[in-house]
Amino acid sequence: MYAIFAYALLLLMVLFLEWLIWDHWVSGKLYICTDLGFPIFDMIPPFVHPGSDDAYLVPAWRVWLVWVSFMAAAFALPALIIRNISRREMD
């Protein structure tokens, strides 16, 4: 039960860190989203909204590839951390 709680907590922390990275290095550099809202929503697809001034600055597949990589890392990293901690406790 502790592992599930630890995973959820680490997942939130990693997602927050990824949001900071996304906001600084992806949003506004790979695409422009003109929505006025909380910046964390820039990381939630769709990145470019039809009927607005939003635009991709690179091919759309590149933005999606970066996003999928971020999400894969967000879910894998906490699991790897917990696995390494539990292995050390068993030794």
Biopython code that builds the backbone (N, CA, C, O; Angstrom):
import numpy as np
from Bio.PDB.StructureBuilder import StructureBuilder

atoms = [
    (1, "MET", "N", (0.825, -1.192, 0.000)),
    (1, "MET", "CA", (0.000, 0.000, 0.000)),
    (1, "MET", "C", (0.873, 1.261, 0.000)),
    (1, "MET", "O", (0.548, 2.260, -0.642)),
    (2, "TYR", "N", (1.982, 1.190, 0.733)),
    (2, "TYR", "CA", (2.883, 2.346, 0.771)),
    (2, "TYR", "C", (3.482, 2.606, -0.605)),
    (2, "TYR", "O", (3.705, 3.758, -0.979)),
    (3, "ALA", "N", (3.741, 1.549, -1.356)),
    (3, "ALA", "CA", (4.331, 1.709, -2.686)),
    (3, "ALA", "C", (3.375, 2.451, -3.619)),
    (3, "ALA", "O", (3.811, 3.273, -4.426)),
    (4, "ILE", "N", (2.097, 2.170, -3.516)),
    (4, "ILE", "CA", (1.114, 2.851, -4.361)),
    (4, "ILE", "C", (1.051, 4.332, -4.003)),
    (4, "ILE", "O", (1.022, 5.188, -4.887)),
    (5, "PHE", "N", (1.031, 4.631, -2.711)),
    (5, "PHE", "CA", (1.024, 6.025, -2.269)),
    (5, "PHE", "C", (2.304, 6.730, -2.710)),
    (5, "PHE", "O", (2.258, 7.864, -3.187)),
    (6, "ALA", "N", (3.434, 6.068, -2.553)),
    (6, "ALA", "CA", (4.713, 6.661, -2.955)),
    (6, "ALA", "C", (4.746, 6.892, -4.463)),
    (6, "ALA", "O", (5.232, 7.921, -4.931)),
    (7, "TYR", "N", (4.224, 5.923, -5.221)),
    (7, "TYR", "CA", (4.183, 6.079, -6.676)),
    (7, "TYR", "C", (3.337, 7.294, -7.064)),
    (7, "TYR", "O", (3.757, 8.106, -7.889)),
    (8, "ALA", "N", (2.154, 7.420, -6.474)),
    (8, "ALA", "CA", (1.268, 8.541, -6.792)),
    (8, "ALA", "C", (1.923, 9.870, -6.437)),
    (8, "ALA", "O", (1.841, 10.828, -7.205)),
    (9, "LEU", "N", (2.568, 9.932, -5.285)),
    (9, "LEU", "CA", (3.235, 11.163, -4.867)),
    (9, "LEU", "C", (4.395, 11.501, -5.798)),
    (9, "LEU", "O", (4.548, 12.650, -6.212)),
    (10, "LEU", "N", (5.210, 10.502, -6.127)),
    (10, "LEU", "CA", (6.322, 10.733, -7.043)),
    (10, "LEU", "C", (5.824, 11.111, -8.438)),
    (10, "LEU", "O", (6.430, 11.946, -9.109)),
    (11, "LEU", "N", (4.728, 10.501, -8.873)),
    (11, "LEU", "CA", (4.157, 10.823, -10.174)),
    (11, "LEU", "C", (3.752, 12.295, -10.233)),
    (11, "LEU", "O", (4.032, 12.976, -11.219)),
    (12, "LEU", "N", (3.101, 12.783, -9.193)),
    (12, "LEU", "CA", (2.721, 14.196, -9.153)),
    (12, "LEU", "C", (3.945, 15.106, -9.185)),
    (12, "LEU", "O", (3.944, 16.137, -9.858)),
    (13, "MET", "N", (4.978, 14.719, -8.459)),
    (13, "MET", "CA", (6.199, 15.527, -8.432)),
    (13, "MET", "C", (6.871, 15.548, -9.803)),
    (13, "MET", "O", (7.318, 16.599, -10.261)),
    (14, "VAL", "N", (6.942, 14.390, -10.456)),
    (14, "VAL", "CA", (7.571, 14.307, -11.774)),
    (14, "VAL", "C", (6.742, 15.074, -12.802)),
    (14, "VAL", "O", (7.301, 15.771, -13.650)),
    (15, "LEU", "N", (5.417, 14.953, -12.735)),
    (15, "LEU", "CA", (4.568, 15.694, -13.668)),
    (15, "LEU", "C", (4.731, 17.204, -13.483)),
    (15, "LEU", "O", (4.739, 17.949, -14.463)),
    (16, "PHE", "N", (4.859, 17.656, -12.244)),
    (16, "PHE", "CA", (5.086, 19.081, -11.993)),
    (16, "PHE", "C", (6.427, 19.519, -12.573)),
    (16, "PHE", "O", (6.518, 20.575, -13.199)),
    (17, "LEU", "N", (7.469, 18.711, -12.368)),
    (17, "LEU", "CA", (8.783, 19.033, -12.922)),
    (17, "LEU", "C", (8.724, 19.052, -14.445)),
    (17, "LEU", "O", (9.304, 19.934, -15.078)),
    (18, "GLU", "N", (8.028, 18.087, -15.034)),
    (18, "GLU", "CA", (7.901, 18.068, -16.490)),
    (18, "GLU", "C", (7.111, 19.269, -16.997)),
    (18, "GLU", "O", (7.417, 19.812, -18.059)),
    (19, "TRP", "N", (6.097, 19.685, -16.242)),
    (19, "TRP", "CA", (5.342, 20.871, -16.646)),
    (19, "TRP", "C", (6.258, 22.091, -16.688)),
    (19, "TRP", "O", (6.178, 22.898, -17.614)),
    (20, "LEU", "N", (7.129, 22.226, -15.685)),
    (20, "LEU", "CA", (8.071, 23.356, -15.686)),
    (20, "LEU", "C", (8.990, 23.299, -16.900)),
    (20, "LEU", "O", (9.242, 24.318, -17.543)),
    (21, "ILE", "N", (9.486, 22.114, -17.210)),
    (21, "ILE", "CA", (10.358, 21.951, -18.377)),
    (21, "ILE", "C", (9.575, 22.247, -19.656)),
    (21, "ILE", "O", (10.063, 22.950, -20.542)),
    (22, "TRP", "N", (8.360, 21.708, -19.746)),
    (22, "TRP", "CA", (7.518, 21.926, -20.930)),
    (22, "TRP", "C", (7.247, 23.419, -21.129)),
    (22, "TRP", "O", (7.360, 23.936, -22.241)),
    (23, "ASP", "N", (6.895, 24.092, -20.057)),
    (23, "ASP", "CA", (6.573, 25.511, -20.132)),
    (23, "ASP", "C", (7.779, 26.338, -20.571)),
    (23, "ASP", "O", (7.624, 27.342, -21.267)),
    (24, "HIS", "N", (8.964, 25.925, -20.172)),
    (24, "HIS", "CA", (10.170, 26.699, -20.476)),
    (24, "HIS", "C", (10.758, 26.366, -21.844)),
    (24, "HIS", "O", (11.206, 27.265, -22.555)),
    (25, "TRP", "N", (10.763, 25.063, -22.232)),
    (25, "TRP", "CA", (11.475, 24.662, -23.444)),
    (25, "TRP", "C", (10.598, 24.182, -24.599)),
    (25, "TRP", "O", (11.109, 24.013, -25.707)),
    (26, "VAL", "N", (9.314, 23.958, -24.390)),
    (26, "VAL", "CA", (8.480, 23.433, -25.473)),
    (26, "VAL", "C", (7.401, 24.425, -25.869)),
    (26, "VAL", "O", (7.324, 24.833, -27.028)),
    (27, "SER", "N", (6.572, 24.813, -24.916)),
    (27, "SER", "CA", (5.481, 25.744, -25.203)),
    (27, "SER", "C", (6.047, 27.097, -25.612)),
    (27, "SER", "O", (6.844, 27.699, -24.893)),
    (28, "GLY", "N", (5.624, 27.556, -26.770)),
    (28, "GLY", "CA", (6.135, 28.819, -27.286)),
    (28, "GLY", "C", (7.368, 28.654, -28.154)),
    (28, "GLY", "O", (7.767, 29.588, -28.851)),
    (29, "LYS", "N", (7.972, 27.486, -28.119)),
    (29, "LYS", "CA", (9.151, 27.220, -28.945)),
    (29, "LYS", "C", (8.825, 26.232, -30.070)),
    (29, "LYS", "O", (9.290, 26.395, -31.198)),
    (30, "LEU", "N", (8.020, 25.203, -29.756)),
    (30, "LEU", "CA", (7.631, 24.226, -30.765)),
    (30, "LEU", "C", (6.225, 24.495, -31.295)),
    (30, "LEU", "O", (5.877, 24.065, -32.394)),
    (31, "TYR", "N", (5.436, 25.194, -30.524)),
    (31, "TYR", "CA", (4.094, 25.577, -30.948)),
    (31, "TYR", "C", (3.665, 26.815, -30.172)),
    (31, "TYR", "O", (4.197, 27.115, -29.103)),
    (32, "ILE", "N", (2.698, 27.521, -30.727)),
    (32, "ILE", "CA", (2.144, 28.712, -30.087)),
    (32, "ILE", "C", (0.696, 28.418, -29.725)),
    (32, "ILE", "O", (-0.104, 28.060, -30.589)),
    (33, "CYS", "N", (0.359, 28.568, -28.458)),
    (33, "CYS", "CA", (-1.012, 28.433, -27.986)),
    (33, "CYS", "C", (-1.408, 29.784, -27.394)),
    (33, "CYS", "O", (-0.801, 30.253, -26.432)),
    (34, "THR", "N", (-2.420, 30.393, -27.974)),
    (34, "THR", "CA", (-2.794, 31.744, -27.572)),
    (34, "THR", "C", (-3.890, 31.779, -26.518)),
    (34, "THR", "O", (-4.351, 32.858, -26.145)),
    (35, "ASP", "N", (-4.313, 30.621, -26.034)),
    (35, "ASP", "CA", (-5.345, 30.586, -24.997)),
    (35, "ASP", "C", (-4.853, 31.269, -23.735)),
    (35, "ASP", "O", (-3.722, 31.064, -23.294)),
    (36, "LEU", "N", (-5.713, 32.070, -23.174)),
    (36, "LEU", "CA", (-5.384, 32.694, -21.899)),
    (36, "LEU", "C", (-5.948, 31.805, -20.801)),
    (36, "LEU", "O", (-7.162, 31.738, -20.607)),
    (37, "GLY", "N", (-5.097, 31.152, -20.114)),
    (37, "GLY", "CA", (-5.506, 30.251, -19.063)),
    (37, "GLY", "C", (-4.312, 29.919, -18.202)),
    (37, "GLY", "O", (-3.254, 30.538, -18.317)),
    (38, "PHE", "N", (-4.485, 28.960, -17.360)),
    (38, "PHE", "CA", (-3.391, 28.521, -16.506)),
    (38, "PHE", "C", (-2.361, 27.817, -17.375)),
    (38, "PHE", "O", (-2.728, 26.914, -18.126)),
    (39, "PRO", "N", (-1.091, 28.191, -17.305)),
    (39, "PRO", "CA", (-0.072, 27.644, -18.213)),
    (39, "PRO", "C", (0.071, 26.126, -18.170)),
    (39, "PRO", "O", (0.556, 25.534, -19.135)),
    (40, "ILE", "N", (-0.333, 25.488, -17.090)),
    (40, "ILE", "CA", (-0.180, 24.035, -17.023)),
    (40, "ILE", "C", (-1.028, 23.344, -18.083)),
    (40, "ILE", "O", (-0.729, 22.219, -18.484)),
    (41, "PHE", "N", (-2.085, 24.013, -18.537)),
    (41, "PHE", "CA", (-2.949, 23.417, -19.549)),
    (41, "PHE", "C", (-2.284, 23.370, -20.920)),
    (41, "PHE", "O", (-2.777, 22.677, -21.810)),
    (42, "ASP", "N", (-1.187, 24.083, -21.115)),
    (42, "ASP", "CA", (-0.458, 24.014, -22.382)),
    (42, "ASP", "C", (0.111, 22.627, -22.635)),
    (42, "ASP", "O", (0.372, 22.269, -23.783)),
    (43, "MET", "N", (0.304, 21.851, -21.598)),
    (43, "MET", "CA", (0.882, 20.514, -21.752)),
    (43, "MET", "C", (-0.188, 19.460, -22.043)),
    (43, "MET", "O", (0.134, 18.305, -22.321)),
    (44, "ILE", "N", (-1.445, 19.857, -21.979)),
    (44, "ILE", "CA", (-2.536, 18.922, -22.212)),
    (44, "ILE", "C", (-2.994, 19.060, -23.663)),
    (44, "ILE", "O", (-3.352, 20.156, -24.095)),
    (45, "PRO", "N", (-2.985, 17.950, -24.426)),
    (45, "PRO", "CA", (-3.428, 18.033, -25.829)),
    (45, "PRO", "C", (-4.889, 18.421, -25.930)),
    (45, "PRO", "O", (-5.639, 18.181, -24.983)),
    (46, "PRO", "N", (-5.322, 18.997, -27.012)),
    (46, "PRO", "CA", (-4.560, 19.340, -28.215)),
    (46, "PRO", "C", (-3.759, 20.615, -27.987)),
    (46, "PRO", "O", (-4.176, 21.501, -27.241)),
    (47, "PHE", "N", (-2.626, 20.695, -28.627)),
    (47, "PHE", "CA", (-1.726, 21.829, -28.411)),
    (47, "PHE", "C", (-2.126, 23.034, -29.258)),
    (47, "PHE", "O", (-1.970, 24.182, -28.842)),
    (48, "VAL", "N", (-2.638, 22.755, -30.439)),
    (48, "VAL", "CA", (-3.082, 23.801, -31.351)),
    (48, "VAL", "C", (-4.577, 23.625, -31.550)),
    (48, "VAL", "O", (-5.035, 22.557, -31.956)),
    (49, "HIS", "N", (-5.331, 24.669, -31.265)),
    (49, "HIS", "CA", (-6.789, 24.595, -31.339)),
    (49, "HIS", "C", (-7.293, 25.170, -32.655)),
    (49, "HIS", "O", (-6.879, 26.257, -33.059)),
    (50, "PRO", "N", (-8.187, 24.445, -33.328)),
    (50, "PRO", "CA", (-8.730, 24.966, -34.585)),
    (50, "PRO", "C", (-9.553, 26.235, -34.348)),
    (50, "PRO", "O", (-10.200, 26.391, -33.313)),
    (51, "GLY", "N", (-9.513, 27.117, -35.313)),
    (51, "GLY", "CA", (-10.279, 28.352, -35.217)),
    (51, "GLY", "C", (-9.653, 29.393, -34.310)),
    (51, "GLY", "O", (-10.327, 30.331, -33.884)),
    (52, "SER", "N", (-8.374, 29.239, -34.010)),
    (52, "SER", "CA", (-7.679, 30.217, -33.162)),
    (52, "SER", "C", (-6.384, 30.620, -33.860)),
    (52, "SER", "O", (-6.103, 30.177, -34.974)),
    (53, "ASP", "N", (-5.614, 31.452, -33.203)),
    (53, "ASP", "CA", (-4.325, 31.870, -33.758)),
    (53, "ASP", "C", (-3.197, 30.923, -33.373)),
    (53, "ASP", "O", (-2.025, 31.249, -33.562)),
    (54, "ASP", "N", (-3.536, 29.758, -32.838)),
    (54, "ASP", "CA", (-2.526, 28.778, -32.457)),
    (54, "ASP", "C", (-1.850, 28.224, -33.712)),
    (54, "ASP", "O", (-2.461, 28.143, -34.777)),
    (55, "ALA", "N", (-0.567, 27.841, -33.566)),
    (55, "ALA", "CA", (0.160, 27.301, -34.713)),
    (55, "ALA", "C", (1.330, 26.451, -34.245)),
    (55, "ALA", "O", (1.935, 26.712, -33.206)),
    (56, "TYR", "N", (1.632, 25.441, -35.026)),
    (56, "TYR", "CA", (2.839, 24.646, -34.801)),
    (56, "TYR", "C", (4.014, 25.373, -35.449)),
    (56, "TYR", "O", (3.897, 25.883, -36.564)),
    (57, "LEU", "N", (5.136, 25.419, -34.753)),
    (57, "LEU", "CA", (6.356, 26.019, -35.293)),
    (57, "LEU", "C", (7.283, 24.958, -35.865)),
    (57, "LEU", "O", (8.224, 25.275, -36.594)),
    (58, "VAL", "N", (7.022, 23.719, -35.541)),
    (58, "VAL", "CA", (7.722, 22.548, -36.068)),
    (58, "VAL", "C", (6.636, 21.587, -36.531)),
    (58, "VAL", "O", (5.460, 21.827, -36.256)),
    (59, "PRO", "N", (6.989, 20.511, -37.223)),
    (59, "PRO", "CA", (5.948, 19.547, -37.596)),
    (59, "PRO", "C", (5.198, 19.037, -36.359)),
    (59, "PRO", "O", (5.792, 18.805, -35.306)),
    (60, "ALA", "N", (3.883, 18.869, -36.512)),
    (60, "ALA", "CA", (3.040, 18.457, -35.382)),
    (60, "ALA", "C", (3.508, 17.138, -34.769)),
    (60, "ALA", "O", (3.425, 16.963, -33.553)),
    (61, "TRP", "N", (3.999, 16.207, -35.595)),
    (61, "TRP", "CA", (4.428, 14.914, -35.067)),
    (61, "TRP", "C", (5.576, 15.077, -34.075)),
    (61, "TRP", "O", (5.718, 14.277, -33.150)),
    (62, "ARG", "N", (6.393, 16.108, -34.265)),
    (62, "ARG", "CA", (7.527, 16.327, -33.362)),
    (62, "ARG", "C", (7.037, 16.754, -31.971)),
    (62, "ARG", "O", (7.577, 16.309, -30.958)),
    (63, "VAL", "N", (6.023, 17.612, -31.926)),
    (63, "VAL", "CA", (5.451, 18.035, -30.646)),
    (63, "VAL", "C", (4.830, 16.830, -29.951)),
    (63, "VAL", "O", (5.019, 16.633, -28.750)),
    (64, "TRP", "N", (4.085, 16.022, -30.712)),
    (64, "TRP", "CA", (3.453, 14.834, -30.132)),
    (64, "TRP", "C", (4.491, 13.826, -29.650)),
    (64, "TRP", "O", (4.293, 13.184, -28.619)),
    (65, "LEU", "N", (5.595, 13.678, -30.381)),
    (65, "LEU", "CA", (6.660, 12.765, -29.965)),
    (65, "LEU", "C", (7.287, 13.223, -28.649)),
    (65, "LEU", "O", (7.552, 12.405, -27.768)),
    (66, "VAL", "N", (7.520, 14.515, -28.518)),
    (66, "VAL", "CA", (8.055, 15.061, -27.265)),
    (66, "VAL", "C", (7.067, 14.809, -26.128)),
    (66, "VAL", "O", (7.466, 14.412, -25.033)),
    (67, "TRP", "N", (5.777, 15.039, -26.388)),
    (67, "TRP", "CA", (4.760, 14.845, -25.354)),
    (67, "TRP", "C", (4.681, 13.387, -24.923)),
    (67, "TRP", "O", (4.626, 13.099, -23.727)),
    (68, "VAL", "N", (4.673, 12.459, -25.884)),
    (68, "VAL", "CA", (4.626, 11.029, -25.546)),
    (68, "VAL", "C", (5.864, 10.644, -24.747)),
    (68, "VAL", "O", (5.767, 9.859, -23.804)),
    (69, "SER", "N", (7.010, 11.177, -25.104)),
    (69, "SER", "CA", (8.241, 10.893, -24.350)),
    (69, "SER", "C", (8.145, 11.410, -22.922)),
    (69, "SER", "O", (8.560, 10.733, -21.981)),
    (70, "PHE", "N", (7.602, 12.599, -22.762)),
    (70, "PHE", "CA", (7.422, 13.174, -21.427)),
    (70, "PHE", "C", (6.494, 12.291, -20.589)),
    (70, "PHE", "O", (6.783, 12.008, -19.427)),
    (71, "MET", "N", (5.387, 11.861, -21.181)),
    (71, "MET", "CA", (4.413, 11.039, -20.436)),
    (71, "MET", "C", (4.990, 9.676, -20.092)),
    (71, "MET", "O", (4.764, 9.171, -18.992)),
    (72, "ALA", "N", (5.730, 9.074, -21.012)),
    (72, "ALA", "CA", (6.363, 7.780, -20.732)),
    (72, "ALA", "C", (7.354, 7.919, -19.573)),
    (72, "ALA", "O", (7.397, 7.077, -18.677)),
    (73, "ALA", "N", (8.137, 8.976, -19.603)),
    (73, "ALA", "CA", (9.098, 9.211, -18.517)),
    (73, "ALA", "C", (8.387, 9.487, -17.201)),
    (73, "ALA", "O", (8.838, 9.039, -16.147)),
    (74, "ALA", "N", (7.280, 10.218, -17.254)),
    (74, "ALA", "CA", (6.547, 10.561, -16.026)),
    (74, "ALA", "C", (6.022, 9.323, -15.326)),
    (74, "ALA", "O", (6.031, 9.261, -14.097)),
    (75, "PHE", "N", (5.563, 8.336, -16.084)),
    (75, "PHE", "CA", (5.014, 7.135, -15.461)),
    (75, "PHE", "C", (6.088, 6.096, -15.143)),
    (75, "PHE", "O", (5.913, 5.290, -14.230)),
    (76, "ALA", "N", (7.194, 6.104, -15.884)),
    (76, "ALA", "CA", (8.256, 5.125, -15.650)),
    (76, "ALA", "C", (9.187, 5.533, -14.515)),
    (76, "ALA", "O", (9.602, 4.683, -13.726)),
    (77, "LEU", "N", (9.518, 6.799, -14.419)),
    (77, "LEU", "CA", (10.494, 7.254, -13.430)),
    (77, "LEU", "C", (10.093, 6.935, -11.989)),
    (77, "LEU", "O", (10.926, 6.411, -11.250)),
    (78, "PRO", "N", (8.870, 7.221, -11.550)),
    (78, "PRO", "CA", (8.499, 6.855, -10.184)),
    (78, "PRO", "C", (8.583, 5.350, -9.931)),
    (78, "PRO", "O", (8.992, 4.919, -8.854)),
    (79, "ALA", "N", (8.193, 4.555, -10.927)),
    (79, "ALA", "CA", (8.276, 3.100, -10.767)),
    (79, "ALA", "C", (9.720, 2.642, -10.608)),
    (79, "ALA", "O", (10.006, 1.765, -9.792)),
    (80, "LEU", "N", (10.629, 3.224, -11.377)),
    (80, "LEU", "CA", (12.039, 2.874, -11.260)),
    (80, "LEU", "C", (12.616, 3.291, -9.910)),
    (80, "LEU", "O", (13.404, 2.559, -9.313)),
    (81, "ILE", "N", (12.226, 4.450, -9.441)),
    (81, "ILE", "CA", (12.707, 4.924, -8.137)),
    (81, "ILE", "C", (12.235, 3.990, -7.027)),
    (81, "ILE", "O", (13.024, 3.597, -6.168)),
    (82, "ILE", "N", (10.964, 3.638, -7.042)),
    (82, "ILE", "CA", (10.418, 2.751, -6.010)),
    (82, "ILE", "C", (11.064, 1.375, -6.089)),
    (82, "ILE", "O", (11.367, 0.773, -5.059)),
    (83, "ARG", "N", (11.276, 0.874, -7.300)),
    (83, "ARG", "CA", (11.921, -0.433, -7.449)),
    (83, "ARG", "C", (13.340, -0.415, -6.880)),
    (83, "ARG", "O", (13.746, -1.353, -6.193)),
    (84, "ASN", "N", (14.090, 0.643, -7.163)),
    (84, "ASN", "CA", (15.459, 0.735, -6.643)),
    (84, "ASN", "C", (15.474, 0.852, -5.121)),
    (84, "ASN", "O", (16.330, 0.263, -4.460)),
    (85, "ILE", "N", (14.539, 1.605, -4.569)),
    (85, "ILE", "CA", (14.473, 1.735, -3.108)),
    (85, "ILE", "C", (14.115, 0.392, -2.470)),
    (85, "ILE", "O", (14.712, 0.000, -1.467)),
    (86, "SER", "N", (13.147, -0.307, -3.047)),
    (86, "SER", "CA", (12.743, -1.595, -2.463)),
    (86, "SER", "C", (13.847, -2.631, -2.599)),
    (86, "SER", "O", (13.998, -3.478, -1.718)),
    (87, "ARG", "N", (14.624, -2.590, -3.681)),
    (87, "ARG", "CA", (15.752, -3.517, -3.819)),
    (87, "ARG", "C", (16.814, -3.264, -2.753)),
    (87, "ARG", "O", (17.390, -4.202, -2.202)),
    (88, "ARG", "N", (17.064, -1.988, -2.471)),
    (88, "ARG", "CA", (18.064, -1.662, -1.459)),
    (88, "ARG", "C", (17.620, -2.110, -0.069)),
    (88, "ARG", "O", (18.438, -2.532, 0.747)),
    (89, "GLU", "N", (16.314, -2.013, 0.192)),
    (89, "GLU", "CA", (15.803, -2.454, 1.495)),
    (89, "GLU", "C", (15.900, -3.952, 1.654)),
    (89, "GLU", "O", (16.040, -4.440, 2.775)),
    (90, "MET", "N", (15.830, -4.699, 0.564)),
    (90, "MET", "CA", (15.910, -6.163, 0.625)),
    (90, "MET", "C", (17.335, -6.648, 0.814)),
    (90, "MET", "O", (17.555, -7.750, 1.316)),
    (91, "ASP", "N", (18.301, -5.839, 0.419)),
    (91, "ASP", "CA", (19.719, -6.261, 0.555)),
    (91, "ASP", "C", (20.197, -6.189, 1.972)),
    (91, "ASP", "O", (21.353, -6.507, 2.251)),
]
sb = StructureBuilder()
sb.init_structure("model")
sb.init_model(0)
sb.init_chain("A")
sb.init_seg("    ")
for serial, (resi, resn, name, xyz) in enumerate(atoms, 1):
    if name == "N":
        sb.init_residue(resn, " ", resi, " ")
    sb.init_atom(name, np.array(xyz, "f"), 0.0, 1.0, " ", f" {name:<3s}", serial, name[0])
structure = sb.get_structure()
